[in-house]
Structure formats: C-alpha cells, structure tokens
Amino acid sequence: MRAIYIAVGVFALVYIALDLNKLYALRYGADLGTHLQTLVNLRHGSSWNYGEWRPHFQVHDSWALAALVPLVALFPRAETLIVVQVLAVAVAAIPLVCFARELGVEARAATAIGIAYLLTPSAQGLAYDNFSENVFVPLLVFGGALFARRRWLWPTLIVAQLLMGLKEDQIFFVLWFAAACALWWDRRIGIALGALAVCNGVGFWGAERLAGAAPGVPQYRFAVSDPSGKVTMVFLLLAPFAFAPAAVGWWLLLAVPLLAEIVFMQPWNYEASRVGSHYTATLLAASAVAAAFGVRRYRGFARVMLACAAVVMLLIFNDTVLRPGRWPYIVDWSAYSRAVAIRDGGLPTTLRRRDEGTWAIAAANPHVRLDPHSDPGFTACPAYNTNASAFFESVRGRAPQRLCGGVPVRP
C-alpha cells in the first residue's frame, strides 16, 4: 500500500496548491461560496445562503454536509472546504485499492487502478472544480463496495445512508444497486439497502412537501443535448483505465441509470458531461469499480493502465492546469485583499454576479449577498492563463500590469 499512500499525498499537495492559487486569483464560481455560507449558517440552525437565496436543504437533500459544521466553525474560511474537497477525492483511492485486493487482484495491479483513478481527468477536475456534495461520492462508493464485498451489513448500510445524504439522486442509485446486490450477491444486504433507500425516498418526498419546496434539478426528456460531449465523456471515463471496465461485459448495463441521468439532462448551468463536472462523480466511481473487476478478469489491463491514464491527462482532455502550455492563474493580490476585507468586515454587502470569485471568499461573512439577477455585459476572464512571466511576477507579490486577455488591472 505504500505506493498508493505516496500517490494520494502527492495528489493532495498538488491540488491543494493549485486550488489555493485559483481561490486567490478569484476564479472560483458561486458554488464554493454558497456551500461555505450554508455551513457557516448551519452553526445557528439554518441552511440559508445568499447564493441560492433560500435554505440549501430545500435545494438538495444534502443533510450529510452537516458533519462539516464543527470544522467550518473552527476554520470559517473557503480554504477549509478546498482542503476537504481535495482530501475527499484523493483518499478515495485507498478503499478502491482495498476493494480491488478483496476481489483477488494482485497488489501491484490494484495499486495501478488506484493511481489511474487519481490521474483521470474526472478525478482531477472534481478536485479542481467548485465545491460540491459530490466530491464525497467516490470515497463512499468505494467504501460501500468494499464493505458489501466483505458482506459487512452494518458498515455497508452506514455508508449507503451517508451517500444518500449527499444528494437526492443517490437514493435512486442505491435502490438500483440494492436490487442487483439482492439478485446476484447477498440477499440480506440487498434487501436491507433497498428498504433503507425507500425510507430515504419517502422521507425526502415528505420533507419537500411539508416545506412547500422543490429540489433544484434540471429538466429531463428523451432528447440528447451535445451528443459529441456525451461520447467524449464515456471515452474519458474508460480510457484512463485502459478500457478495463469494458471487460465486465453485460454487467456494464448496471451503469445505464447513472449514464441516463446525464445523457437526457437538458441544457443546465453548464454541460453536465464536461470533464471534471461534479455530475460525473458517480459514473467515475462506477468506472473505477468496473475497472477492478476487469483487471481481475484480464490482468494485462494493469500493465498499460498507468500509461493510458498519463496520456489522457497530458493531452487536451485534462480540465485542470496540469497540461502542457498552461500555468496557474495570475493573482491580483489587491483584488484578493478586497475580498478578504469584505469577509472580515462583518458588514452587509451585495456582490454582483461578475464577483463570484469574491463571493467564494467573502461568503464566510453571513451578511454578504450575491445578487440573484443576471449581469449583462459581463465578459469572463479566459479559463486558463498561459503567461508564465506574469504568473511568476504575481508569486513574488507584484501586481501584473494587465489581466484577463489584456484588460488593465483596476486600481
């Protein structure tokens, strides 16, 4: 296990550093600030936040996030959620390797699966994107799969309950795999999981009706938006594992409901099939579990898996800064200082939609609001920076003369 521990440590250090650079450069979107303010307010019993302009628990069935309240109470900063996010994605590789070993996969091959998971554009994008409840999905799925494989009833049920407490769609997924477990693996565990999922579904439906609320979900219909994006997503889920998941054959049909959630989703805030999108977290976890079964069937997959993962990561498919020709974001330290001043000032402030990066930091102040209206005329900065000299200037604390494609820095 030493190799996977080292890989997890390297991944965590690299992405904590990159995420902090993104935070200080004010490049995070609204979700990070929304979850931060939700957790700050939960300390006083309310999940209200000014990113969604209503209680977050009326938007998603995410009560499991309440476990983070003590940590955020001690460290009410966006940096806290960034560290939690990266560690959740990174540490998930450990139960994945343990699950592969439990299947009978040889130690080095199991380690290759864990490292390949860390190298996938999906895992790296999940660690580099906005904070979401779904950052915990791989960790809980791998842990639940390990416990179910060992036929440990109560640990499996506890993990499944936490998984269903992340977001309402996990209730349907747990029910689906509970049926599969009851039919083909362990009837006792499968029936217990199914009953637990039904209880969660009824509880969620009843709570929404009592609150007179509806979850924040996109529209679905039998029409595929951006078909090429969906095909690319499937390729990028399988290729880092050297297409080992395909070796499980007809068992891949178990992933149909997970895939349908994204394939039939209509245009939303952004394309759900985008590499690194939190919407793909469940599919990423399922692909990694299937890869373990594939390697058990054909050990040869493990010999080329790391090479495949490295090629996919280093080519145009990677959604983070770890790609040739890219550099971390240029930090305008004066702009960052203004965001910190709003956070620490404790005064009511309303930020425009173009100030999402400031909101991500300042939302630790529960009086800060994010204007719910659109911001016409706002042109976002380029997604990535390619100016190496300007980046190193910012590292030395010097404000660059120009940012965002030549726009002068505001005094």
C-alpha positions as CSV (number, residue, x, y, z in Angstrom):
1,M,0.0,0.0,0.0
2,R,3.0,2.3,0.3
3,A,2.8,3.4,-3.3
4,I,-0.9,4.4,-3.1
5,Y,-0.2,6.4,0.1
6,I,2.5,8.3,-1.7
7,A,0.3,8.9,-4.7
8,V,-2.5,10.2,-2.5
9,G,-0.1,12.5,-0.7
10,V,1.3,13.9,-3.9
11,F,-2.2,14.4,-5.4
12,A,-3.4,16.2,-2.3
13,L,-0.4,18.5,-2.1
14,V,-0.5,19.4,-5.8
15,Y,-4.2,20.1,-5.9
16,I,-4.4,22.0,-2.6
17,A,-1.7,24.3,-4.0
18,L,-3.5,24.7,-7.4
19,D,-6.9,25.2,-5.7
20,L,-5.5,27.9,-3.4
21,N,-4.0,29.6,-6.4
22,K,-7.4,29.5,-8.1
23,L,-9.1,30.9,-5.0
24,Y,-6.6,33.8,-4.5
25,A,-7.0,34.6,-8.2
26,L,-10.8,34.9,-7.6
27,R,-11.5,32.3,-10.2
28,Y,-13.9,30.1,-8.2
29,G,-17.6,30.2,-9.1
30,A,-20.6,30.7,-6.8
31,D,-20.9,27.2,-5.5
32,L,-17.9,27.4,-3.2
33,G,-19.3,30.5,-1.5
34,T,-22.8,29.0,-1.4
35,H,-21.7,25.9,0.4
36,L,-19.4,28.0,2.7
37,Q,-22.2,30.3,3.8
38,T,-24.6,27.4,4.2
39,L,-22.2,25.7,6.6
40,V,-21.5,28.9,8.5
41,N,-25.2,29.5,9.0
42,L,-25.9,25.8,9.9
43,R,-23.9,26.5,13.1
44,H,-27.0,28.5,14.1
45,G,-29.5,26.0,12.7
46,S,-30.3,27.4,9.3
47,S,-29.0,26.3,5.9
48,W,-29.9,29.7,4.3
49,N,-27.4,31.2,1.9
50,Y,-27.5,34.2,-0.4
51,G,-26.1,32.3,-3.4
52,E,-29.3,30.4,-3.8
53,W,-31.5,32.9,-1.8
54,R,-33.1,30.1,0.2
55,P,-32.1,27.3,2.5
56,H,-29.7,24.9,0.8
57,F,-31.6,21.9,2.2
58,Q,-34.6,23.0,0.2
59,V,-32.4,22.8,-2.9
60,H,-30.8,19.4,-2.3
61,D,-31.2,16.6,0.1
62,S,-27.7,17.2,1.4
63,W,-28.0,16.8,5.2
64,A,-24.8,14.8,5.4
65,L,-22.9,18.1,4.9
66,A,-23.9,19.0,8.5
67,A,-21.0,16.8,9.5
68,L,-18.7,19.6,8.3
69,V,-20.2,22.2,10.6
70,P,-17.8,21.8,13.5
71,L,-14.8,22.0,11.2
72,V,-16.1,25.2,9.5
73,A,-17.0,26.6,12.9
74,L,-13.3,26.3,13.8
75,F,-12.0,27.5,10.5
76,P,-14.7,29.6,8.7
77,R,-12.7,30.1,5.5
78,A,-13.0,28.9,1.9
79,E,-9.6,27.3,2.3
80,T,-11.3,24.8,4.7
81,L,-13.6,23.5,2.1
82,I,-10.8,23.4,-0.5
83,V,-8.7,21.1,1.7
84,V,-11.7,18.9,2.5
85,Q,-12.6,18.7,-1.2
86,V,-9.1,17.6,-2.3
87,L,-8.6,15.2,0.5
88,A,-12.0,13.5,-0.1
89,V,-11.2,12.9,-3.8
90,A,-7.6,11.8,-3.1
91,V,-8.2,9.5,-0.1
92,A,-10.9,7.6,-2.1
93,A,-8.1,5.8,-3.9
94,I,-7.2,3.9,-0.8
95,P,-10.6,2.0,-0.4
96,L,-10.5,1.5,-4.2
97,V,-7.2,-0.3,-3.9
98,C,-8.5,-2.3,-1.0
99,F,-11.6,-3.3,-2.9
100,A,-9.5,-4.5,-5.8
101,R,-7.4,-6.6,-3.5
102,E,-10.6,-8.0,-1.9
103,L,-11.6,-9.2,-5.4
104,G,-8.3,-11.0,-5.7
105,V,-6.4,-8.6,-7.9
106,E,-2.6,-8.7,-7.4
107,A,-1.1,-6.0,-5.2
108,R,0.7,-4.1,-8.0
109,A,-2.3,-4.2,-10.3
110,A,-4.6,-3.0,-7.6
111,T,-2.2,-0.1,-6.9
112,A,-2.2,0.7,-10.6
113,I,-6.0,1.0,-10.6
114,G,-5.8,3.4,-7.6
115,I,-3.2,5.6,-9.3
116,A,-5.1,5.6,-12.6
117,Y,-8.2,6.9,-10.7
118,L,-6.1,9.8,-9.4
119,L,-4.8,10.5,-12.9
120,T,-8.2,10.6,-14.5
121,P,-9.4,14.0,-15.8
122,S,-12.6,13.3,-13.9
123,A,-11.0,12.9,-10.5
124,Q,-8.6,15.9,-11.1
125,G,-11.5,18.0,-12.4
126,L,-13.5,17.1,-9.3
127,A,-10.7,18.3,-7.1
128,Y,-10.2,21.5,-9.1
129,D,-13.8,22.5,-9.7
130,N,-16.2,24.2,-7.4
131,F,-17.0,22.6,-4.1
132,S,-19.9,20.1,-4.3
133,E,-21.5,17.4,-2.2
134,N,-20.5,15.0,-4.9
135,V,-16.8,15.3,-4.0
136,F,-17.5,12.6,-1.4
137,V,-19.2,10.2,-3.8
138,P,-16.1,8.2,-4.9
139,L,-14.9,7.8,-1.3
140,L,-18.3,6.5,-0.1
141,V,-18.9,4.3,-3.2
142,F,-15.5,2.6,-2.9
143,G,-16.0,2.2,0.9
144,G,-19.5,0.8,0.4
145,A,-18.4,-1.6,-2.3
146,L,-15.6,-2.9,-0.1
147,F,-17.9,-3.5,2.8
148,A,-20.5,-5.2,0.7
149,R,-17.9,-7.4,-0.8
150,R,-16.9,-8.5,2.7
151,R,-20.6,-9.0,3.5
152,W,-20.4,-6.5,6.4
153,L,-24.0,-5.5,6.8
154,W,-23.9,-2.5,9.2
155,P,-20.9,-0.7,7.7
156,T,-22.5,-1.1,4.2
157,L,-25.8,0.4,5.5
158,I,-24.0,3.3,7.3
159,V,-22.0,4.2,4.1
160,A,-25.1,3.9,2.0
161,Q,-27.0,6.2,4.3
162,L,-24.2,8.8,4.1
163,L,-24.2,8.5,0.3
164,M,-28.0,9.2,0.2
165,G,-27.4,12.2,2.4
166,L,-25.3,13.9,-0.3
167,K,-27.9,14.5,-2.9
168,E,-31.3,13.1,-3.8
169,D,-30.3,11.3,-6.9
170,Q,-28.2,8.9,-4.9
171,I,-31.3,7.5,-3.4
172,F,-32.3,6.1,-6.8
173,F,-28.8,4.8,-7.4
174,V,-28.6,3.0,-4.1
175,L,-32.0,1.4,-4.7
176,W,-30.9,0.2,-8.2
177,F,-27.7,-1.4,-6.9
178,A,-29.5,-2.8,-3.9
179,A,-31.7,-4.8,-6.3
180,A,-28.6,-6.0,-8.1
181,C,-27.0,-7.0,-4.8
182,A,-30.0,-8.9,-3.7
183,L,-30.2,-10.8,-7.0
184,W,-26.6,-11.7,-7.6
185,W,-24.5,-11.2,-4.4
186,D,-26.0,-11.1,-0.9
187,R,-29.8,-11.1,-0.5
188,R,-29.7,-9.9,3.1
189,I,-27.6,-6.8,2.3
190,G,-29.5,-6.1,-0.9
191,I,-32.9,-6.2,0.8
192,A,-31.7,-4.0,3.7
193,L,-30.2,-1.5,1.3
194,G,-33.4,-1.4,-0.7
195,A,-35.5,-0.8,2.4
196,L,-33.2,2.0,3.5
197,A,-33.4,3.6,0.1
198,V,-37.2,3.5,0.2
199,C,-37.2,5.1,3.6
200,N,-34.9,7.9,2.4
201,G,-37.1,8.5,-0.6
202,V,-40.3,8.7,1.3
203,G,-38.6,11.0,3.9
204,F,-37.2,13.3,1.2
205,W,-40.6,13.5,-0.6
206,G,-42.4,14.2,2.6
207,A,-40.0,16.9,3.8
208,E,-40.2,18.7,0.4
209,R,-44.0,18.6,0.5
210,L,-44.1,19.9,4.1
211,A,-41.6,22.7,3.2
212,G,-43.5,23.6,0.0
213,A,-40.2,23.4,-1.9
214,A,-38.8,21.6,-4.9
215,P,-35.2,20.5,-5.4
216,G,-33.0,22.4,-7.8
217,V,-32.8,20.0,-10.7
218,P,-32.5,20.4,-14.5
219,Q,-35.2,19.2,-16.9
220,Y,-35.1,15.8,-18.5
221,R,-36.6,14.5,-21.7
222,F,-35.8,11.9,-24.4
223,A,-33.5,14.2,-26.4
224,V,-29.7,14.3,-26.2
225,S,-28.0,17.7,-26.0
226,D,-24.4,17.8,-27.2
227,P,-24.1,14.2,-28.3
228,S,-20.4,14.5,-29.0
229,G,-19.9,15.7,-25.5
230,K,-21.6,12.6,-24.1
231,V,-19.4,10.3,-26.3
232,T,-16.3,12.2,-25.2
233,M,-17.4,11.8,-21.5
234,V,-17.7,8.0,-21.9
235,F,-14.3,7.8,-23.6
236,L,-12.6,9.8,-20.9
237,L,-14.2,7.6,-18.2
238,L,-12.9,4.4,-19.7
239,A,-9.6,5.4,-21.4
240,P,-7.6,6.2,-18.2
241,F,-8.4,2.6,-17.0
242,A,-7.2,1.2,-20.4
243,F,-10.8,0.4,-21.1
244,A,-10.7,-2.4,-18.5
245,P,-14.3,-1.6,-17.4
246,A,-15.5,-2.9,-20.8
247,A,-14.2,-6.3,-19.8
248,V,-17.1,-6.9,-17.4
249,G,-19.4,-7.4,-20.4
250,W,-23.1,-7.3,-19.8
251,W,-22.6,-6.1,-16.2
252,L,-22.0,-2.6,-17.8
253,L,-25.8,-2.4,-18.1
254,L,-25.8,-1.7,-14.4
255,A,-24.5,1.8,-15.2
256,V,-27.4,2.6,-17.5
257,P,-29.3,4.7,-14.9
258,L,-26.2,6.6,-14.0
259,L,-25.5,7.4,-17.6
260,A,-29.1,8.3,-18.4
261,E,-29.1,11.0,-15.7
262,I,-26.5,12.9,-17.8
263,V,-27.4,11.8,-21.3
264,F,-31.0,13.0,-21.1
265,M,-30.3,16.1,-19.0
266,Q,-31.3,19.2,-20.9
267,P,-29.1,22.3,-21.0
268,W,-28.4,23.5,-17.5
269,N,-25.9,25.8,-15.9
270,Y,-23.2,24.2,-17.9
271,E,-22.8,21.0,-19.9
272,A,-23.1,18.2,-17.3
273,S,-20.9,15.8,-19.4
274,R,-18.0,18.2,-19.1
275,V,-14.8,16.5,-18.0
276,G,-14.4,17.1,-14.3
277,S,-18.0,18.1,-13.7
278,H,-19.4,17.0,-10.3
279,Y,-22.3,15.4,-12.2
280,T,-19.9,12.7,-13.5
281,A,-18.7,11.7,-10.0
282,T,-21.0,8.7,-9.7
283,L,-20.0,7.5,-13.2
284,L,-16.3,7.9,-12.3
285,A,-16.8,5.8,-9.2
286,A,-18.7,3.1,-11.2
287,S,-16.0,3.1,-13.9
288,A,-13.2,2.6,-11.3
289,V,-15.1,-0.3,-9.6
290,A,-15.7,-1.9,-13.0
291,A,-12.0,-1.5,-13.8
292,A,-11.2,-3.5,-10.7
293,F,-13.5,-6.4,-12.0
294,G,-12.0,-6.0,-15.5
295,V,-8.4,-6.4,-14.2
296,R,-9.4,-9.4,-12.1
297,R,-10.7,-11.0,-15.4
298,Y,-7.7,-9.9,-17.6
299,R,-4.6,-8.9,-15.6
300,G,-3.0,-7.5,-18.7
301,F,-5.0,-4.3,-18.4
302,A,-3.0,-3.3,-15.4
303,R,0.3,-3.3,-17.4
304,V,-0.8,-0.4,-19.7
305,M,-3.2,1.4,-17.3
306,L,-0.8,4.0,-16.0
307,A,0.5,4.8,-19.4
308,C,-3.1,5.3,-20.7
309,A,-4.0,7.5,-17.8
310,A,-0.9,9.6,-18.2
311,V,-1.6,10.1,-21.9
312,V,-5.2,11.1,-21.3
313,M,-4.1,13.5,-18.5
314,L,-1.4,15.2,-20.5
315,L,-3.3,15.7,-23.7
316,I,-6.1,18.2,-24.4
317,F,-8.6,16.2,-22.2
318,N,-7.4,17.4,-18.9
319,D,-9.7,20.0,-17.4
320,T,-7.1,21.5,-15.0
321,V,-3.9,23.4,-15.2
322,L,-1.8,20.2,-15.4
323,R,-1.5,20.3,-19.1
324,P,1.4,21.4,-21.3
325,G,1.3,25.1,-22.1
326,R,-0.8,26.1,-19.1
327,W,0.3,27.9,-16.0
328,P,-1.6,28.6,-12.7
329,Y,-3.7,31.7,-12.6
330,I,-2.2,35.2,-12.2
331,V,-3.2,36.5,-8.8
332,D,-4.2,40.2,-8.4
333,W,-3.3,40.5,-4.7
334,S,-5.1,43.8,-4.3
335,A,-8.3,42.3,-5.6
336,Y,-7.9,39.4,-3.2
337,S,-7.3,41.7,-0.3
338,R,-10.6,43.5,-1.0
339,A,-12.4,40.1,-0.9
340,V,-10.8,39.3,2.4
341,A,-11.8,42.8,3.8
342,I,-15.4,42.1,2.9
343,R,-15.2,38.7,4.6
344,D,-13.7,40.0,7.8
345,G,-15.6,43.3,7.9
346,G,-18.9,41.6,9.0
347,L,-21.0,44.2,7.2
348,P,-23.8,43.6,4.8
349,T,-22.6,43.7,1.2
350,T,-24.3,42.7,-2.1
351,L,-22.0,41.4,-4.8
352,R,-22.8,41.3,-8.5
353,R,-22.7,38.0,-10.4
354,R,-19.4,39.0,-12.0
355,D,-18.0,39.0,-8.5
356,E,-18.4,35.2,-7.9
357,G,-14.7,34.9,-7.2
358,T,-15.0,37.5,-4.4
359,W,-18.2,35.8,-3.2
360,A,-16.3,32.4,-2.8
361,I,-14.1,34.1,-0.2
362,A,-16.4,36.6,1.4
363,A,-19.3,34.3,1.9
364,A,-17.8,33.3,5.3
365,N,-19.4,36.6,6.3
366,P,-23.1,35.5,6.6
367,H,-24.3,39.0,5.8
368,V,-22.7,39.0,2.3
369,R,-25.2,38.6,-0.5
370,L,-24.8,37.5,-4.1
371,D,-27.2,39.4,-6.5
372,P,-29.5,36.8,-8.0
373,H,-30.0,38.8,-11.2
374,S,-28.0,38.3,-14.3
375,D,-25.1,40.6,-15.0
376,P,-25.4,41.8,-18.7
377,G,-22.3,42.9,-20.5
378,F,-20.0,40.8,-18.2
379,T,-17.2,39.0,-20.1
380,A,-15.5,36.4,-18.0
381,C,-11.7,36.1,-17.9
382,P,-10.1,33.4,-20.1
383,A,-10.4,30.0,-18.5
384,Y,-6.6,29.4,-18.1
385,N,-3.5,31.6,-18.1
386,T,-0.6,30.9,-20.5
387,N,1.6,33.9,-19.4
388,A,4.4,32.3,-17.4
389,S,6.3,35.5,-16.7
390,A,3.2,37.3,-15.3
391,F,2.5,34.3,-13.1
392,F,5.9,34.4,-11.5
393,E,5.6,38.1,-11.0
394,S,2.4,37.5,-9.1
395,V,4.1,34.8,-7.0
396,R,6.6,37.5,-5.9
397,G,3.7,39.7,-4.8
398,R,3.9,42.1,-7.7
399,A,0.6,43.0,-9.4
400,P,0.7,42.4,-13.1
401,Q,0.0,45.3,-15.4
402,R,-2.7,43.5,-17.2
403,L,-5.1,40.6,-16.6
404,C,-7.8,38.8,-18.5
405,G,-6.5,39.0,-22.0
406,G,-5.0,42.5,-21.8
407,V,-7.6,44.2,-19.6
408,P,-5.7,46.7,-17.3
409,V,-5.7,45.9,-13.6
410,R,-8.2,48.1,-11.7
411,P,-6.6,50.3,-9.0
